[in-house]
Amino acid sequence: MFRVTKKDKYFSIITYGSPEKRLGIFLETLKPFTYELSLYQVPLSLLSNFVNSLRNNSKDFSIKSAINDKNVLYDSFYEGIINKNK
């Protein structure tokens, strides 16, 4: 999953996960072009961490099923908000 934003002649690709997983494919695609590559890691907001935890902890990766299971909801709250805020 990724999002692309563009301003003037520059664009940014926003993705989750580490660059090691996707960087090779990305660089292979850019071979014929001239480019400047910069990598930045930006921390997610607490709400984003919570939503990601809900999806990861639910059986079918849906928020609805996670909210309906109080154990998943508790674990996701702890993992996504309390534990990340330490």
Secondary structure, 3 states (H helix, E strand, C coil): CEEEEEECCEEEEEECCCHHHHHHHHHHHHCCCCCCCCCCCCCCCHHHHHHHHHHHHCCCCCHHHHHHCHHHHHHHHHHHHHCCCC
